């Protein structure tokens, strides 16, 4: 028999949240780069399409599959199983974190082996307290590969190489997937890493320290 619990009127008491759990670590995720040129998977995501993808990114899970044998994450791990006489694809990855609903989502330019790419970037939270294996993300950095759904677009030929490419008109990022060192992402520099390793943050911190030193000198 199911128990029915009825709320008592006018008894709700909220706690004002001002901090996140100390068991959660905040990181940065370079999701994908944008432009008119195809990526290594032969697809094109323009900045206009990526803007809409970024708007729908908050709340998305960060998943992965960790191998104890390799002491590293793997890829988009799945297996095919026979269930009730039918073959099904089963996801083996588990949630390790999420994109916060109030996440900063922005575009930032990086150099990948001498080639400048403009990346869609976002804040991520990782449950490092619950899953100690995720500490390697913040100690070493891990590649990242997005999983998308509800996509549409069209096939065409690359004007430079004549190779067949797919140009997205729209897509929703369903998951961000942590990859191991042996798994190459579609976008060369796509990765999840510590905020401390972000070049923009480092530059900002250096400027702040310089300002503090100048203020201290002025006050002495």
N, C-alpha and C positions, 0 to 999 in steps of 0.2 A: 504494500500500500504506500502510495506516495505521500510524503509529508507536505503540507501546505503551510508556508510561513507568510504571515500577513504583516506588512509594515505598520508601525504605530505612528499616527499622525504627528507632525511637528516635532520629530525627535532626531532629525538629521543634523549631524555636527561634523563639519568639514575641517580637514587639516590643510593648512596652507603649505603647499610644496615649494621649497626654494632650492633644493639640492637633489642630485641624483644619488643613487646608492653607491657606496664606496666599493662595491663588488662589480661595478660597471666601469669600463674604460672607454673614453671617447677617442675616436680616430678620424682619419680622413680617407675618403674613397674616391679615386679617380675612376669614374665609371666608363666613359668612352670618349673618343674624340670626334669632332664634327668637321664638316667641310664638304667640298664637292668631289674630293678624290676617294676612291674605294679603299677600304681597309683590307687587312690580310685575308678576310673571309669573302672578299669580293662584294661587300655591301657598302652603301652610302647612307650616312645619317647627316642631314643638313642641320645647321644651327637652329633653324625654324622648327624642325621636327623635334630636336633635342630639348628645346625650351618647353614644349608640351610634355615631353617625357619627364623632364625635371620637375614640373609642377605636380605631377602625379606620383613622384618618387617617395615622399614622406610616408612612413608606415610600412614600407617594404621590408621583408626579412633579409637578413644576411645569413646565408647557409654555407655548409661545407661538409666534407667527409674526411675525418682524420684517420690516418693510418698509424697505429702504434708501432708497427714494424719499421716503417720509414721515418717515424717521428716527424711527420709533415702531413699537410693536407694533400688531397688528390684533386680530382676534377669534378665534372657533373656526373657523379656516380649514380648509375641506375642498374637494375637487373630485370630480366624477363622471367616471370614465374607463371606456372600453370595454376589457375584458380577456378574451381568449378567448371573444369573443362574448357576454359578460355585462357588465352595468353594475355598477361597484363604486364605493363611496365611499372615497376615500383621504384620510387625515389629513395635513395639510400642516404642522401644528405640530411642533416639536421639543422635546425635554427641555432645560430650562435650569437645572434644579435639582431639589430634592426636600425632602420633609418628613423630618427625621431620625428614626430609629427610637426615639431617646430624647427626642423633642420634648416641650416643654411644650405642653399643650393646655388652654385655659381659656375661661371666659366673661367678657366685659367689656362694660360699658355705654358707649355713645357717643351723641352727639346728631347727627342727620342733619337739617340745615335746621330745627332746633328740635324735632324729634321724637326721643325717646329710644328707642334700639334696643339689645337685648342681643345681642352678637355671639359666635359661636364663633371663637376666635382660636388661632393656632399659630405656632411657630417654623418658619422655612424657611431652607434654604441655597441660594444661587444661585451658579452657576459663573461669576463675573465675570471670572476670569482667562482662561478658555477662550473666553468670549463677551463681548467688550468692550461690545457693544450693551446688555447688561444693566445697565451702570453707571447708565443713566438711571433705573432703578427706585429706586436709592438716592439719586440726586440730585434727582429730581422726584416719585417715587411713581407707581405705575401701578395702574389698576383691575384687578380680579380677578373671574373667574367660574368657579365649580366645575362639573365634569362628573360626573354621578352615574350609577351602574348598580345593578342588582339592587334596584330600588325597587318598593315596593308601597304602595297607599293606596286612597283612594276619592274619587269626585266628589260634590260637594254644592253647595248654593247658599249664598252669603254672607248671613247674617241681616240685615246692614245694607243691602247694595246689591242683593241677590238675584242677583248675578253668579255665574256658574259658577266654582267653585274646586276645587282638588285638594289633599287633605290627605294628607301622607305618613305611613305607618305605619312604614316603614323605608327606608333607602337607604345605599349605600356611595359615598363620594367616590372616584372613579377618578382624577381629575386636578384640579389647580388651574391655571387658564389665565390667563396675563398678558394684559391688555387694554390697548389704546392709548387715548389721550385722547378719540378720536372714537367709542369703543365704550362704551355705558352698561352697567354691570353690573345684574343683576337686583336685587341688594341695594345700595342707594344708596352705602353707605360701604365696600363690599367692595373691598379693595385690598392690595397688597404694598408695604411701605415700610421705610425704615431704622429700626433699633432706636433711633437717636438722635432720631427724630421721634415716638416713642411717648410720649404724655402721661404715662403711669404711670411710665415709665423716667425722664423728665425730672423728675418730682416726687420720685422716689426719689433721683436724683442731687443735686438741690437740697438735700434733707434731709441727705444724706451730707456735702456740702460744709459745711453749717451745723454739723453735729456735729464735723467735723474742725477748723473754725475755733474752736469753743468749747473743744475739747480743747487746741488750740494756745495759746489765751489762758490757759487754766487752768494750763498748764505753764510759762508765761513768768514 
